[in-house]
Amino acid sequence: MPKPRVDYSIYYVTGRPQLPPAPASYSGSKEDWYLHHLELALQGGVTIVQIREKDVDGREYYEIARRSKEVCDKVSSLLSSLKWGSGGKREERR
């Protein structure tokens, strides 16, 4: 079975600390601002998403990735979750 082709044309790297503050018109919770922003990016044409959270533990990272995948699945995009492991080695999760 051949590997599926991945479209890297619009590669989006997330990072909650780098997000701008939610505008006054945003009515959702502060915690959901990241997911809303991600959904807007996907609707704008993002084809692949990399989750980058440097300062969270494994459980929080998993929860962020799980909720992000729900948004990606909703918009039919591919989620590639990359996290730096111990010793500076990158671990890829799909």
Secondary structure, 3 states (H helix, E strand, C coil): CCCCCCCCCCEEECCHHHCCCCCCCCCCCCCCHHHHHHHHHHHCCCCEEEECCCCCCHHHHHHHHHHHHHHHHHCCCEEEEEEECHHHCEEEEC
